[in-house]
């Protein structure tokens, strides 16, 4: 899967998306306006790890920035772009082209660290602050009709940049961050929703951030056909209102919640190469069911789910290709996804991250999520064990998700996978 990225001014956004809809709408049937808006605000404007590298103490030591405020501003500035793109598509293109438009969010599943009421409330706040905080109301479109060929997702993601001029005076320029997920045949091969759907920020955010949160006009309308979920892991949520926490967790911007990966010295799941990502298969069922209930079972796609081995420094080809842990990861996560579907969750598709080992941002090529190993010298692509078994599962030649979920396999393939063949 290739990626193309660049920036344009906000005032050119409508022209840009109209050009995309006009040029590619006969082939692109699913459009994602924003990919992981919570990550787009977290890393550039709270932690300062991505451009524009804005942050403040205790989150980081950047030249400029306000980690307690700018993530909210950045998030708020992204939503009008979604609204413009979605309204344009619905008014001018959707009826003729027969496609759908949605938004994708990266999300952990959050479990209370202890059985205390405070930690249970902390888990709810964690979800509100990390998944449910995209602003603006939404008018729901009719349910997605499955069966389109050549499902190609294109993401058109906005971002804003703060500029400091004349001392403390702050001016803002808005940009759109565009990322195309280039087409591939799927069978061969992460704060955002509450205000979009319900018209305001979650009550948990209003309680702790109050007037820092922008307000919206009730006349503004945003359309959404589906919710995309990028899910990899589950973490514990610890309350910080009545107990000591780290300096970065004990703040309103975090909802006074500390996210941790272990309890009483026991990890929540097996470690991976990426800090903070653990193997917790039950989280897939948990997050899907949570979204099903909270957002009235809006059609969902699992747009990312994948595994990276913690021992990738072992460069022997036989170890990289015989990726039994990746097989186990997808086997177990798919089994829990099947349970959610059996329970009525309207999940329309599942995408593995990723087709092949590729460039993983700050981790470079050291982190390997792919079903295919890429030799960096020859660029030869070698199918891993996971690629073969996953292909067999998709073509109904084997039972990847195991006996536990075998009775769901046929319906899972028919209802979820086959539309993309």
Residue, then its C-alpha position, 0 to 999 in steps of 0.5 A: x500500500x503506497x502513500x502520497x502526502x502533501x499540504x494545501x491551504x484550507x481555502x483550496x480544500x473544497x476545490x481539491x476534494x471536488x477534483x478528487x471526486x470528479x477524477x476518481x469517483x467512478x472507481x473510489x467507492x469509499x472515502x475517508x475524510x480524516x485518518x486518525x485525527x486524534x493521532x494528528x493532534x497528539x503527536x504534532x501538538x501535544x507531544x511535539x514528535x511530528x511536524x509542526x513539532x509544537x509542545x510545552x512542558x511537561x509533554x516536551x521541550x519544543x521551541x513553541x506550543x501549548x500542549x494543554x490547548x493546541x490539540x483542542x484547536x487542531x482537532x476543532x479545525x479539522x472538522x469543518x474540512x470533513x463537513x465541507x468534503x462530506x456535504x460536497x460529496x453528498x450533494x453533488x456526487x453520491x447519488x451518481x457515483x454510489x459511493x460512501x464517505x466516513x471517518x477513521x479513528x485510532x482507538x485503544x480499548x480501555x479497561x479500568x486498572x482496578x474494580x474501583x468506581x474511580x477507575x471505571x469512570x477513568x476508563x469512560x473518560x479515556x474513551x471520551x477524550x481519545x475517541x469521542x471528541x471530534x466536534x460538530x453534529x452529523x446527519x446520518x446517511x442511509x446504511x452502506x450497501x455492500x457489494x461494490x467492487x474494487x474498494x479503494x479508500x482515499x483519505x483527505x486529512x486536515x491539519x492546522x498550524x499555529x504561527x507566533x508573530x508580534x510577541x504573544x499574538x497568535x495567528x493561524x493558518x489552516x492546511x489539509x494533510x492528504x494521504x492516499x491509500x493506493x488501490x490493491x485487491x484486498x483478497x490478494x493482499x486512532x478523539x473524534x466521534x461524539x460531537x460529529x454524531x451528537x452535536x457536542x463534545x462529550x460531557x466528560x470533556x465539558x466537565x474538565x475542559x469547560x470554556x477551553x472547548x470551542x462551541x458550534x452552530x446548530x446550523x452546521x451539518x456533517x454527513x457520515x456513512x460509516x466509522x473506520x476503526x484502527x485498533x491494535x491494543x488495549x490498555x488500563x485506565x487509572x484515575x488521577x483525580x484521587x491518586x498520584x499520576x505522572x505529570x503528563x497524565x494529571x492534566x485536564x487535556x488528558x482527562x486526568x487519566x493515566x494509561x498503563x500496560x500492567x497491573x500488579x506487575x503483570x502485563x495486560x498482554x504480550x509486548x510488541x515492538x511498538x511502545x504501548x501496544x500489547x496483544x490483547x485480543x478481547x479488546x477487539x470485541x470490546x471496542x466494536x461492542x462499545x462503538x456499536x452501543x454508543x453510536x447506534x450501531x453505525x456501519x463500521x470498518x476495521x480499517x487497521x489491525x496488525x502485529x509487529x514482532x518484538x524480536x525483529x532485530x533477528x534478521x534471519x530470513x526463516x525467523x522473519x518469514x515463519x511469523x507464527x506470532x502474527x498468525x496467532x494475533x490475527x487468528x485471535x483478533x478475528x475470532x473476537x471480531x466474529x463474536x461481535x458480528x454474531x452479537x449484531x455489530x454492523x461490521x462491513x469489512x476488515x483490513x490487515x495492517x499491513x500488506x507488506x513490511x513498510x516505512x513505519x514513521x518514527x520507527x523507520x523499517x525496524x518495525x515490521x507489520x507486513x504479511x510479506x517480508x521485503x528484502x531492503x537490498x533486492x526489494x524482493x517480496x517474500x510471503x510470510x506464513x501469515x500471508x499464506x494462512x490468511x489467503x487460505x482463510x479468505x478463500x475458504x480453504x482453511x479455518x484461520x480463526x480456529x474451532x472456537x469461531x468456526x461456526x461464524x467463519x462462513x457468515x463472516x466471509x460472506x457478509x464481511x470479506x466477499x464484497x472486496x473480491 
